[in-house]
């Protein structure tokens, strides 16, 4: 599930697009590369996330800049589909 693009459904970051960077027993750690960076990911309950069918490649998860660019590209294609 690491690398999957998700949309937050609850909390201060509601409607923000993020990517899963790590799974723990009961939580998912997500980041967006800007407010939530790789060094300090956000711990989210899976019930508060909407899973998408999109995944980021391993090279897109290496840096915050790569994550931001990949999520920006995802957002532009996601909005076109709606």
DOVOBA-439485 format. One record per residue: x, y, z of N, C-alpha, C in turn; residue number from 1. Coordinates in Angstrom, 2 decimals, padded with zeros to 5 digits. Atoms other than C-alpha are relative to their C-alpha. Example, Ala and Ser with C-alpha at 12.3 -4.5 7.8 and 13.67 -1.06 7.14 Angstrom:
+---------+---------+---------+---------+---------+---------+---------+---------+---------+-----+
|      nX |      nY |      nZ |     caX |     caY |     caZ |      cX |      cY |      cZ | pos |
+---------+---------+---------+---------+---------+---------+---------+---------+---------+-----+
|  000.89 | -001.19 |  000.00 |  012.30 | -004.50 |  007.80 |  000.90 |  001.20 |  000.00 |   1 |
| -000.82 | -001.19 | -000.06 |  013.67 | -001.06 |  007.14 | -000.77 |  001.09 |  000.73 |   2 |
+---------+---------+---------+---------+---------+---------+---------+---------+---------+-----+
This chain:
+---------+---------+---------+---------+---------+---------+---------+---------+---------+-----+
|      nX |      nY |      nZ |     caX |     caY |     caZ |      cX |      cY |      cZ | pos |
+---------+---------+---------+---------+---------+---------+---------+---------+---------+-----+
|  000.81 | -001.19 |  000.00 |  000.00 |  000.00 |  000.00 |  000.86 |  001.27 |  000.00 |   1 |
| -000.91 | -001.14 |  000.02 |  003.04 |  002.27 |  000.28 |  000.07 |  000.53 | -001.43 |   2 |
| -000.03 | -000.62 |  001.31 |  003.02 |  004.73 | -002.59 | -001.38 |  000.30 | -000.55 |   3 |
|  001.36 | -000.24 |  000.48 | -000.75 |  004.83 | -002.94 | -000.43 |  001.43 |  000.30 |   4 |
|  000.49 | -001.37 | -000.16 | -002.32 |  008.25 | -003.43 | -001.35 | -000.06 |  000.71 |   5 |
|  001.23 | -000.04 | -000.79 | -005.07 |  009.09 | -000.92 | -000.49 |  001.44 |  000.13 |   6 |
|  000.58 | -001.31 | -000.26 | -007.41 |  011.98 | -000.17 | -000.54 | -000.02 |  001.42 |   7 |
|  000.42 | -000.07 | -001.39 | -008.01 |  013.03 |  003.42 | -001.48 |  000.37 |  000.08 |   8 |
|  001.43 | -000.26 | -000.17 | -011.66 |  012.95 |  004.51 | -000.32 |  000.68 |  001.33 |   9 |
|  000.27 | -000.57 | -001.32 | -011.28 |  014.30 |  008.06 |  001.23 |  000.72 |  000.52 |  10 |
| -001.09 | -000.73 | -000.64 | -009.21 |  016.70 |  010.11 |  000.27 |  001.33 | -000.69 |  11 |
| -000.38 | -001.29 |  000.57 | -007.49 |  019.97 |  009.32 |  000.40 | -000.10 | -001.46 |  12 |
| -000.47 |  000.20 |  001.37 | -006.14 |  018.50 |  006.11 | -001.07 | -000.63 | -000.89 |  13 |
|  001.10 |  000.55 |  000.79 | -009.56 |  017.51 |  004.77 |  000.10 |  000.47 | -001.45 |  14 |
| -000.04 | -000.17 |  001.46 | -009.65 |  017.26 |  000.93 |  001.41 |  000.13 | -000.56 |  15 |
| -001.37 | -000.08 |  000.51 | -005.84 |  017.33 |  000.66 |  000.43 | -001.35 | -000.57 |  16 |
| -000.53 |  001.19 |  000.64 | -004.11 |  014.84 | -001.61 |  001.35 | -000.32 |  000.62 |  17 |
| -001.24 |  000.44 | -000.64 | -001.34 |  012.83 |  000.04 |  000.37 | -001.38 | -000.52 |  18 |
| -000.46 |  001.32 |  000.40 |  000.64 |  009.65 | -000.45 |  000.40 | -000.77 |  001.25 |  19 |
| -000.36 |  000.86 | -001.13 |  001.12 |  006.73 |  001.94 |  001.49 | -000.31 | -000.08 |  20 |
| -001.44 |  000.27 | -000.02 |  004.78 |  006.43 |  002.97 |  000.36 | -001.16 |  000.93 |  21 |
| -000.28 |  001.11 | -000.90 |  004.51 |  003.81 |  005.71 | -001.30 | -000.48 |  000.62 |  22 |
|  001.15 |  000.58 | -000.68 |  002.01 |  001.45 |  007.32 |  000.44 | -000.47 |  001.38 |  23 |
| -000.21 |  000.57 | -001.32 |  001.85 |  000.69 |  011.02 | -001.18 | -000.91 |  000.29 |  24 |
|  001.06 |  000.97 | -000.32 | -000.45 | -001.70 |  012.84 | -001.39 |  000.57 | -000.18 |  25 |
|  001.34 | -000.59 |  000.06 | -003.43 |  000.65 |  013.13 | -000.09 |  001.29 | -000.78 |  26 |
| -000.01 | -001.30 |  000.65 | -002.40 |  003.76 |  011.23 |  000.80 | -000.03 | -001.30 |  27 |
| -000.78 | -000.23 |  001.20 | -001.06 |  004.96 |  007.91 |  000.74 |  001.31 |  000.17 |  28 |
| -000.77 | -001.24 | -000.04 |  001.69 |  007.57 |  007.68 | -000.02 |  000.59 | -001.41 |  29 |
|  000.15 | -000.64 |  001.30 |  001.04 |  010.04 |  004.86 |  000.77 |  001.31 | -000.03 |  30 |
| -000.64 | -001.30 |  000.16 |  002.85 |  013.06 |  003.48 | -000.39 |  000.59 | -001.34 |  31 |
|  000.31 | -000.69 |  001.25 |  002.34 |  015.66 |  000.77 |  001.22 |  000.71 | -000.57 |  32 |
| -001.22 | -000.61 |  000.50 |  005.90 |  016.93 |  000.41 |  000.13 |  001.48 |  000.29 |  33 |
| -000.06 | -001.43 | -000.30 |  005.04 |  020.45 |  001.52 | -000.24 |  000.24 |  001.49 |  34 |
|  000.29 | -000.21 | -001.42 |  003.27 |  020.78 |  004.86 |  000.37 | -001.21 |  000.83 |  35 |
| -000.41 |  001.24 | -000.65 |  003.85 |  017.17 |  005.78 |  001.09 | -000.63 | -000.84 |  36 |
| -001.17 |  000.48 |  000.75 |  007.32 |  016.20 |  004.69 |  000.34 | -001.43 |  000.38 |  37 |
| -000.43 |  001.38 | -000.24 |  009.01 |  012.82 |  004.56 |  000.60 | -000.17 |  001.40 |  38 |
| -000.63 |  000.10 | -001.32 |  010.87 |  013.58 |  007.79 | -001.02 |  000.03 |  001.13 |  39 |
|  001.03 | -000.10 | -001.03 |  007.61 |  014.21 |  009.67 | -001.38 | -000.29 | -000.60 |  40 |
|  001.29 |  000.32 |  000.62 |  004.68 |  012.34 |  008.08 | -001.15 |  000.06 |  001.01 |  41 |
|  001.22 | -000.10 | -000.81 |  001.12 |  012.63 |  009.38 | -000.54 | -001.41 |  000.25 |  42 |
|  000.60 |  001.28 | -000.35 | -000.35 |  009.65 |  011.22 | -001.52 |  000.14 | -000.17 |  43 |
|  001.44 | -000.08 |  000.28 | -003.89 |  009.03 |  009.92 | -000.65 | -001.37 |  000.19 |  44 |
|  000.82 |  001.19 | -000.09 | -006.58 |  006.51 |  010.69 | -000.47 | -000.34 | -001.42 |  45 |
|  000.43 |  000.35 |  001.37 | -007.37 |  004.55 |  007.49 | -001.46 |  000.34 | -000.29 |  46 |
|  001.41 | -000.35 |  000.21 | -011.09 |  005.30 |  008.01 | -000.16 |  001.44 | -000.45 |  47 |
|  000.07 | -001.42 |  000.34 | -010.31 |  008.99 |  007.49 |  000.64 |  000.32 | -001.34 |  48 |
| -000.63 | -000.19 |  001.30 | -008.72 |  008.48 |  004.07 | -000.82 | -000.65 | -001.10 |  49 |
|  000.64 |  000.57 |  001.19 | -010.26 |  007.93 |  000.65 |  001.12 | -000.51 | -000.90 |  50 |
| -001.04 |  000.60 |  000.83 | -008.08 |  005.53 | -001.33 | -000.32 |  000.23 | -001.47 |  51 |
|  000.15 | -000.12 |  001.45 | -007.52 |  006.16 | -005.02 |  000.67 | -001.22 | -000.64 |  52 |
| -000.63 |  001.11 |  000.72 | -006.35 |  003.71 | -007.66 |  001.41 |  000.34 | -000.47 |  53 |
| -001.30 | -000.46 |  000.48 | -003.17 |  005.71 | -008.30 |  001.11 | -000.36 |  000.99 |  54 |
| -001.20 |  000.29 | -000.79 |  000.27 |  004.68 | -007.06 |  001.15 |  000.82 | -000.55 |  55 |
| -001.22 | -000.68 |  000.42 |  003.54 |  006.59 | -007.14 |  001.12 | -001.03 | -000.05 |  56 |
| -001.16 |  000.89 |  000.12 |  006.74 |  004.88 | -008.24 |  000.98 |  000.28 |  001.14 |  57 |
| -000.97 | -000.13 | -001.09 |  009.57 |  004.34 | -005.76 |  000.87 |  001.25 | -000.16 |  58 |
| -000.85 | -001.19 |  000.21 |  011.67 |  007.11 | -007.36 | -000.76 |  001.29 |  000.28 |  59 |
|  000.79 | -001.18 | -000.30 |  008.78 |  009.55 | -006.85 | -000.19 |  000.18 |  001.51 |  60 |
|  000.13 | -000.07 | -001.45 |  008.84 |  008.81 | -003.10 |  001.31 |  000.34 |  000.69 |  61 |
| -001.31 | -000.22 | -000.58 |  012.51 |  009.65 | -002.59 |  000.17 |  001.37 |  000.63 |  62 |
| -000.17 | -001.35 | -000.52 |  012.29 |  013.42 | -002.06 | -001.34 |  000.71 |  000.09 |  63 |
|  001.22 | -000.80 | -000.13 |  009.70 |  015.98 | -001.04 | -000.37 |  000.65 | -001.32 |  64 |
|  000.26 | -000.65 |  001.30 |  010.06 |  017.75 | -004.38 | -000.64 | -000.99 | -000.98 |  65 |
|  000.56 |  001.01 |  000.90 |  009.37 |  014.53 | -006.29 | -001.44 | -000.33 |  000.38 |  66 |
|  001.37 |  000.27 | -000.45 |  006.28 |  013.87 | -004.17 | -000.92 |  001.15 | -000.40 |  67 |
|  000.83 | -001.16 |  000.38 |  004.97 |  017.42 | -004.71 | -000.31 | -000.01 | -001.49 |  68 |
|  000.22 |  000.00 |  001.46 |  005.44 |  017.16 | -008.48 | -000.93 | -001.12 | -000.42 |  69 |
|  000.86 |  001.13 |  000.35 |  003.81 |  013.73 | -008.67 | -001.44 |  000.25 |  000.43 |  70 |
|  001.36 | -000.27 | -000.47 |  000.83 |  014.82 | -006.58 | -000.65 |  001.13 | -000.79 |  71 |
|  000.54 | -001.08 |  000.84 |  000.44 |  018.01 | -008.65 | -000.50 | -000.58 | -001.33 |  72 |
|  000.40 |  000.65 |  001.24 |  000.31 |  015.87 | -011.79 | -001.26 | -000.83 |  000.21 |  73 |
|  001.18 |  000.80 | -000.32 | -002.19 |  013.52 | -010.14 | -001.23 |  000.89 |  000.13 |  74 |
|  001.14 | -000.91 | -000.21 | -004.43 |  016.45 | -009.11 | -000.54 |  000.53 | -001.32 |  75 |
|  000.46 | -000.53 |  001.28 | -004.55 |  017.84 | -012.63 | -000.76 | -001.06 | -000.80 |  76 |
|  000.71 |  001.05 |  000.72 | -005.58 |  014.48 | -014.13 | -001.26 | -000.42 |  000.75 |  77 |
|  001.16 |  000.38 | -000.81 | -007.97 |  013.72 | -011.24 | -001.14 |  000.99 | -000.21 |  78 |
|  001.04 | -001.01 |  000.21 | -009.84 |  017.01 | -011.73 | -000.58 | -000.07 | -001.40 |  79 |
|  000.50 |  000.14 |  001.36 | -010.12 |  016.41 | -015.47 | -000.99 | -001.15 | -000.11 |  80 |
|  000.90 |  001.16 |  000.05 | -011.78 |  013.03 | -014.86 | -001.35 |  000.32 |  000.62 |  81 |
|  001.26 | -000.32 | -000.69 | -014.41 |  014.59 | -012.60 | -000.78 |  000.93 | -000.84 |  82 |
+---------+---------+---------+---------+---------+---------+---------+---------+---------+-----+
